[in-house]
Amino acid sequence: AQQPGTPLSDQEYRQFFRSLRATHRASTACHLRALYGCQNPLVRRLDEYENHGVIPEGPICSELPGTPFFPNFCAFSFYRCTRKRYFIKV
């Protein structure tokens, strides 16, 4: 069992994004995020699932070269959506 608030493992990410693997599905999730924000219950559930039940607070480090830090998970998720880099891991 992973510690709450930690990102998913590579295997867990594959499983998590399996239903979103089609670009149109990931795009739809991003559209919901843009329309309703990170406080929307569905968006929060996705974010919690992606992080073992707890959405991380504070700065987020990512695997993105040149953009390694985000002020919070919501900003990181919006970045993924706006850049259409849906499957980037923190």
FITOR-725475 format. One record per residue: residue in one letter; x, y negated, z of N, C-alpha, C, CB in turn; residue number from 0. Coordinates in steps of 0.2 Angstrom, whole numbers, plus 5000, padded with zeros to 4 digits. Glycine has a CB too. Example, Ala and Ser with C-alpha at 12.3 -4.5 7.8 and 13.67 -1.06 7.14 Angstrom:
<rs>
R|rest|nx|ny|nz|cax|cay|caz|cx|cy|cz|cbx|cby|cbz|nr
R|a|5066|5028|5039|5062|5022|5039|5066|5016|5039|5057|5022|5045|0
R|s|5064|5011|5035|5068|5005|5036|5064|5000|5039|5070|5003|5029|1
</rs>
This chain:
<rs>
R|rest|nx|ny|nz|cax|cay|caz|cx|cy|cz|cbx|cby|cbz|nr
R|a|5004|5006|5000|5000|5000|5000|5004|4994|5000|4995|5000|5006|0
R|q|5003|4989|4996|5006|4983|4995|5004|4978|5001|5006|4980|4988|1
R|q|5008|4973|5002|5007|4968|5007|5002|4963|5004|5013|4965|5010|2
R|p|4997|4961|5007|4992|4956|5004|4996|4950|5002|4987|4954|5009|3
R|g|4994|4947|4996|4997|4941|4994|5003|4942|4989|4999|4937|4999|4
R|t|5005|4948|4989|5011|4950|4984|5008|4952|4977|5015|4956|4987|5
R|p|5012|4950|4972|5010|4951|4965|5009|4959|4964|5014|4948|4960|6
R|l|5006|4961|4959|5005|4968|4957|5011|4970|4954|4999|4969|4952|7
R|s|5013|4977|4955|5018|4980|4952|5017|4980|4945|5020|4987|4955|8
R|d|5022|4982|4941|5021|4983|4933|5016|4988|4932|5028|4985|4930|9
R|q|5016|4993|4935|5010|4998|4934|5003|4995|4935|5012|5005|4938|10
R|e|5003|4992|4941|4997|4989|4943|4994|4983|4938|4997|4986|4950|11
R|y|4999|4980|4936|4998|4975|4931|4995|4978|4924|5004|4970|4929|12
R|r|4998|4983|4922|4995|4987|4916|4988|4989|4917|4999|4993|4915|13
R|q|4986|4991|4923|4980|4993|4925|4975|4987|4925|4979|4997|4932|14
R|f|4977|4982|4929|4973|4976|4930|4971|4973|4923|4977|4971|4934|15
R|f|4976|4972|4918|4975|4969|4912|4972|4974|4907|4981|4966|4910|16
R|r|4972|4980|4908|4969|4985|4904|4962|4982|4901|4968|4992|4907|17
R|s|4958|4980|4905|4951|4978|4903|4952|4971|4900|4946|4977|4909|18
R|l|4957|4967|4901|4958|4961|4898|4963|4961|4892|4961|4956|4903|19
R|r|4966|4967|4891|4971|4968|4886|4969|4965|4879|4973|4975|4885|20
R|a|4963|4965|4877|4961|4962|4871|4961|4955|4872|4954|4965|4869|21
R|t|4964|4951|4867|4965|4944|4868|4958|4940|4869|4968|4941|4862|22
R|h|4953|4942|4866|4947|4939|4867|4944|4940|4874|4941|4942|4862|23
R|r|4946|4945|4877|4944|4946|4884|4948|4942|4889|4944|4954|4887|24
R|a|4954|4941|4888|4958|4937|4892|4956|4930|4891|4966|4938|4890|25
R|s|4955|4928|4885|4953|4921|4883|4946|4920|4886|4952|4921|4875|26
R|t|4942|4924|4887|4935|4923|4890|4936|4922|4898|4931|4929|4889|27
R|a|4941|4926|4901|4943|4925|4908|4945|4917|4909|4948|4930|4910|28
R|c|4950|4915|4904|4953|4909|4904|4947|4903|4903|4958|4908|4899|29
R|h|4942|4905|4899|4937|4900|4898|4933|4899|4904|4932|4902|4892|30
R|l|4931|4905|4908|4928|4904|4914|4932|4900|4919|4927|4911|4917|31
R|r|4938|4901|4919|4943|4897|4924|4942|4890|4922|4950|4900|4923|32
R|a|4943|4888|4916|4942|4881|4914|4936|4878|4915|4944|4880|4906|33
R|l|4930|4882|4914|4923|4879|4916|4922|4878|4923|4918|4884|4913|34
R|y|4924|4883|4927|4922|4883|4934|4927|4882|4939|4918|4890|4935|35
R|g|4933|4883|4937|4939|4881|4941|4941|4887|4946|4937|4876|4946|36
R|c|4946|4887|4949|4949|4892|4953|4944|4894|4959|4955|4891|4956|37
R|q|4940|4890|4961|4935|4891|4967|4929|4896|4965|4933|4885|4970|38
R|n|4928|4897|4959|4922|4901|4957|4923|4908|4959|4922|4901|4949|39
R|p|4918|4911|4962|4919|4917|4965|4922|4923|4961|4912|4920|4968|40
R|l|4920|4923|4954|4922|4928|4950|4930|4927|4948|4918|4928|4943|41
R|v|4931|4921|4947|4939|4919|4946|4943|4921|4952|4939|4911|4944|42
R|r|4940|4919|4958|4944|4921|4965|4945|4928|4965|4940|4918|4971|43
R|r|4939|4932|4964|4940|4939|4964|4946|4942|4959|4933|4943|4962|44
R|l|4946|4939|4953|4951|4941|4949|4958|4939|4952|4950|4938|4942|45
R|d|4959|4933|4954|4965|4931|4957|4967|4935|4963|4965|4924|4959|46
R|e|4962|4937|4967|4963|4941|4973|4966|4948|4971|4957|4941|4978|47
R|y|4962|4951|4966|4964|4957|4964|4971|4957|4961|4959|4960|4958|48
R|e|4973|4952|4957|4979|4952|4955|4985|4951|4960|4980|4946|4950|49
R|n|4983|4949|4966|4988|4948|4971|4986|4952|4977|4988|4941|4973|50
R|h|4984|4958|4977|4983|4963|4982|4978|4960|4988|4989|4965|4985|51
R|g|4973|4956|4985|4968|4954|4990|4969|4947|4993|4968|4959|4995|52
R|v|4974|4944|4992|4975|4937|4995|4978|4933|4989|4980|4938|5001|53
R|i|4975|4927|4988|4978|4922|4983|4984|4919|4987|4973|4917|4980|54
R|p|4990|4919|4984|4995|4916|4987|4995|4908|4987|5002|4917|4983|55
R|e|4997|4905|4993|4997|4898|4994|5004|4896|4992|4994|4896|5001|56
R|g|5004|4889|4991|5011|4886|4991|5014|4887|4984|5015|4889|4996|57
R|p|5020|4886|4983|5024|4887|4977|5024|4894|4974|5031|4884|4977|58
R|i|5023|4895|4968|5023|4901|4964|5029|4901|4960|5017|4902|4960|59
R|c|5033|4907|4961|5039|4908|4956|5036|4912|4950|5045|4911|4960|60
R|s|5038|4911|4944|5036|4915|4939|5042|4918|4935|5032|4911|4934|61
R|e|5041|4922|4930|5046|4925|4926|5047|4920|4920|5045|4932|4924|62
R|l|5044|4914|4920|5045|4910|4914|5051|4906|4914|5039|4905|4914|63
R|p|5055|4907|4908|5061|4903|4908|5060|4896|4907|5066|4906|4902|64
R|g|5063|4891|4911|5062|4884|4910|5056|4882|4914|5061|4883|4903|65
R|t|5051|4886|4916|5046|4884|4920|5045|4889|4926|5039|4883|4916|66
R|p|5050|4889|4931|5050|4894|4936|5045|4893|4942|5056|4895|4938|67
R|f|5043|4887|4943|5039|4885|4949|5032|4882|4947|5043|4881|4954|68
R|f|5027|4884|4951|5021|4880|4950|5018|4879|4957|5015|4885|4947|69
R|p|5015|4873|4958|5013|4872|4965|5008|4877|4969|5009|4865|4965|70
R|n|5004|4880|4965|5000|4886|4968|4998|4891|4962|4994|4882|4971|71
R|f|4994|4896|4964|4993|4901|4959|4988|4898|4954|4990|4907|4963|72
R|c|4983|4894|4956|4979|4891|4951|4982|4887|4946|4974|4886|4955|73
R|a|4987|4883|4947|4991|4880|4942|4995|4885|4938|4996|4875|4945|74
R|f|4997|4890|4941|5001|4895|4937|4996|4899|4932|5004|4901|4941|75
R|s|4990|4900|4934|4985|4903|4930|4982|4899|4924|4979|4906|4934|76
R|f|4981|4893|4926|4980|4888|4921|4985|4887|4916|4978|4881|4924|77
R|y|4991|4887|4918|4997|4887|4913|4997|4893|4908|5004|4887|4917|78
R|r|4996|4899|4911|4995|4905|4907|4990|4904|4902|4994|4911|4911|79
R|c|4984|4901|4904|4978|4901|4899|4980|4895|4894|4972|4899|4903|80
R|t|4982|4890|4896|4983|4884|4891|4989|4886|4886|4985|4878|4894|81
R|r|4993|4890|4888|4999|4892|4883|4997|4899|4880|5005|4893|4887|82
R|k|4991|4902|4881|4989|4908|4879|4994|4914|4880|4988|4908|4871|83
R|r|4997|4913|4886|5002|4919|4888|4999|4922|4894|5009|4915|4890|84
R|y|4994|4926|4892|4989|4928|4897|4992|4933|4902|4983|4932|4893|85
R|f|4997|4937|4900|5000|4943|4903|5006|4941|4907|5000|4948|4899|86
R|i|5008|4935|4908|5014|4933|4911|5013|4935|4919|5016|4926|4910|87
R|k|5018|4938|4922|5018|4940|4929|5022|4935|4933|5021|4947|4930|88
R|v|5020|4934|4939|5023|4930|4944|5029|4934|4947|5018|4927|4949|89
</rs>
